[in-house]
Amino acid sequence: MAAHQHAAAAVTAPNDFAATADVVAATVPHQHGPDHAHDTHVHEDAHGGVPHESPNSMTWVLAALAFAAVVSGIIFGLPALWSGHEPLLEKFLAPSLPAAEKVPFAPASHSEELLFQFLGVAIAALGWITARTLYVDAKSQVPARLKESFARAWAVVYNKYYVDELYGATVIRFSLFLSRVLYWIDQNVIDSFVNFMGWVGRSVAYVDAAFDNYVVDGAVNGLADLIMNGGRTLRRVQTGHIQAYLFGALGGAIVFVILQYVIR
C-alpha cells in the first residue's frame, strides 16, 4: 500500500498548496488597501455590500475542524514508518480495495516515504506562508498585480470556476422546466382524468340509485301491493254463508265443463 500512498501524494501535492492558501486567505484578518477602493454604490450593487471579515462563529468552527483533522490524522493515518504498524484507516479500507492487492508494485524504500511526507508538509506550509504574506493587512501589492496580469484566470477563480452558473444553466433550469411540465400534466391530464372518473362514478351512482328505486323497489312494492289487493278482494268472497259457497262451487264446475268442451 506504500506505493498507493506515494502516488496519491504526488497527485495531490499541488492541491495541498492551493487548499492551504485558500483556507489561510479566508481566515486570517486582512484589510483592503487603497488599490481596493471602489465606488460605494457600484460595489454594493455588484457584490451585495461592503466586504467584511469572517465572524468568530466561522473562524472558531474552521479552527475546530482543523484541530479534528490533525487529531484524526494522527489516530487513523499515522504512517507505518513512524508507528511501526499499519495505519487504522488503511486497515479499515482494505476490504474495499481487494483489486489493489493483486496489482504488483515495486517495493518502496523508507527514504521515498519520508520524501513524500516531507513534500506534502512543505507544500502545505508554503501555501500558508504565501497566503499570510500576500493577504495579511493588505500590505502586499502582489495580489493586485497578479489580478491585472492574469485578469481572466482571476475572474475564473473569483467566480468559483463558474460552477454556480453552470449548475444554474443546466440542473436548475432543467429542474424548473421539468417542474413546469409536471405541473401542466398534473393540471391538464391527471386532474382531468380524476375529474372524469369522478363524473363517471357519480353517473353510475345516479343510474344505480334510479334502478334501485324504480325497478328493484318498484317490483318488490308492486308485488306486495298486488298480494294485498288480491287478499282484500278474496276476503269479500268469504261471507260465511253455505249457499254462497255452493253457488260458487257450482259456477266453478260449470266453467270447468265449458272449458273442457271448448278445448276438445
C-alpha positions, 0 to 999 in steps of 0.5 A, spaced: 500 500 500 506 504 500 506 505 493 498 507 493 500 512 498 506 515 494 502 516 488 496 519 491 501 524 494 504 526 488 497 527 485 495 531 490 501 535 492 499 541 488 492 541 491 495 541 498 498 548 496 492 551 493 487 548 499 492 551 504 492 558 501 485 558 500 483 556 507 489 561 510 486 567 505 479 566 508 481 566 515 486 570 517 484 578 518 486 582 512 484 589 510 483 592 503 488 597 501 487 603 497 488 599 490 481 596 493 477 602 493 471 602 489 465 606 488 460 605 494 454 604 490 457 600 484 460 595 489 454 594 493 450 593 487 455 588 484 457 584 490 451 585 495 455 590 500 461 592 503 466 586 504 467 584 511 471 579 515 469 572 517 465 572 524 468 568 530 462 563 529 466 561 522 473 562 524 472 558 531 468 552 527 474 552 521 479 552 527 475 546 530 475 542 524 482 543 523 484 541 530 479 534 528 483 533 522 490 533 525 487 529 531 484 524 526 490 524 522 494 522 527 489 516 530 487 513 523 493 515 518 499 515 522 504 512 517 507 505 518 514 508 518 513 512 524 508 507 528 511 501 526 504 498 524 499 499 519 495 505 519 487 504 522 484 507 516 488 503 511 486 497 515 479 499 515 479 500 507 482 494 505 476 490 504 474 495 499 480 495 495 481 487 494 483 489 486 489 493 489 492 487 492 493 483 486 496 489 482 504 488 483 508 494 485 515 495 486 517 495 493 518 502 496 524 504 500 523 508 507 527 514 504 521 515 498 516 515 504 519 520 508 520 524 501 513 524 500 511 526 507 516 531 507 513 534 500 506 534 502 508 538 509 512 543 505 507 544 500 502 545 505 506 550 509 508 554 503 501 555 501 500 558 508 506 562 508 504 565 501 497 566 503 499 570 510 504 574 506 500 576 500 493 577 504 495 579 511 493 587 512 493 588 505 500 590 505 502 586 499 501 589 492 502 582 489 495 580 489 493 586 485 498 585 480 497 578 479 489 580 478 491 585 472 496 580 469 492 574 469 485 578 469 481 572 466 484 566 470 482 571 476 475 572 474 475 564 473 477 563 480 473 569 483 467 566 480 468 559 483 470 556 476 463 558 474 460 552 477 454 556 480 452 558 473 453 552 470 449 548 475 444 554 474 444 553 466 443 546 466 440 542 473 436 548 475 433 550 469 432 543 467 429 542 474 424 548 473 422 546 466 421 539 468 417 542 474 413 546 469 411 540 465 409 536 471 405 541 473 401 542 466 400 534 466 398 534 473 393 540 471 391 538 464 391 530 464 391 527 471 386 532 474 382 531 468 382 524 468 380 524 476 375 529 474 372 524 469 372 518 473 369 522 478 363 524 473 363 517 471 362 514 478 357 519 480 353 517 473 353 510 475 351 512 482 345 516 479 343 510 474 344 505 480 340 509 485 334 510 479 334 502 478 334 501 485 328 505 486 324 504 480 325 497 478 328 493 484 323 497 489 318 498 484 317 490 483 318 488 490 312 494 492 308 492 486 308 485 488 306 486 495 301 491 493 298 486 488 298 480 494 294 485 498 289 487 493 288 480 491 287 478 499 282 484 500 278 482 494 278 474 496 276 476 503 269 479 500 268 472 497 268 469 504 261 471 507 260 465 511 254 463 508 253 455 505 249 457 499 254 462 497 259 457 497 255 452 493 253 457 488 260 458 487 262 451 487 257 450 482 259 456 477 266 453 478 264 446 475 260 449 470 266 453 467 270 447 468 265 443 463 265 449 458 272 449 458 273 442 457 268 442 451 271 448 448 278 445 448 276 438 445 
